[in-house]
Amino acid sequence: MAYSNKDFREIITKAVCGEGHTCETSVHTISPTHKPSSILGCWIINHSYSAKKKSKDKVEIHGSYDINVWYSYNDNTSTEVLVERVKYCDVVSLSSIDSKCFGSTVDVIADVIQQPTCLKCWICDKGKDILVKVEREFEVKVIGETTINVCVEPKKEQRHYKQSVSDEDLKHINPHFMNKKQHD
């Protein structure tokens, strides 16, 4: 069957028009009040972020988190937990972009693949500051308006089917057909 232009309709819809992925590593310098003797623990909490499209092929993710470092001082006789709020800006390049996406309003969805995680925490060479290596990972999607073409079938006679199931038919149905172990 040959189709002509009158057999197609253009539909305007919202769709994913761009995608990207980033995995970032940062090293933060934290200055404790006391000269540290050893690191006892490090964890990251209170992560928050927002994403915004900055150009045709870039998304910026602005965020912050708290770095908590538990350390000892005075030759390992005292301890303290140091909390430092850190801000960051990650630029994500969009790897697949739909050139047919239009409209001035786009939505950006940024999903955290890996929350900011401490990879390493150590006392720097001079012994006064603490260095924290952090990794975070995001996946972003840009949603905008685009068009799709659909084929419209010529008007056909509509048929309505109605079928009933008898009690005899129901007896032959295995209610456990989705279980891994079949019951007879």
Sequence and secondary structure as in RCSB ss.txt:
>XXXX:A:sequence
MAYSNKDFREIITKAVCGEGHTCETSVHTISPTHKPSSILGCWIINHSYSAKKKSKDKVEIHGSYDINVWYSYND
NTSTEVLVERVKYCDVVSLSSIDSKCFGSTVDVIADVIQQPTCLKCWICDKGKDILVKVEREFEVKVIGETTINV
CVEPKKEQRHYKQSVSDEDLKHINPHFMNKKQHD
>XXXX:A:secstr
    GGGEEEEEEEEEEEEEEEEEEEEEEE  SS EEEEEEEEEEEEEEEEEEEETTEEEEEEEEEEEEEEEETT
TTEEEEEEEEEEEEEEEEEEEE TT EEEEEEEEEEEEEEEEEEEEEE TTSS EEEEEEEEEEEEEEEEEEEEE
E               HHHHHT  TTTTSSS   
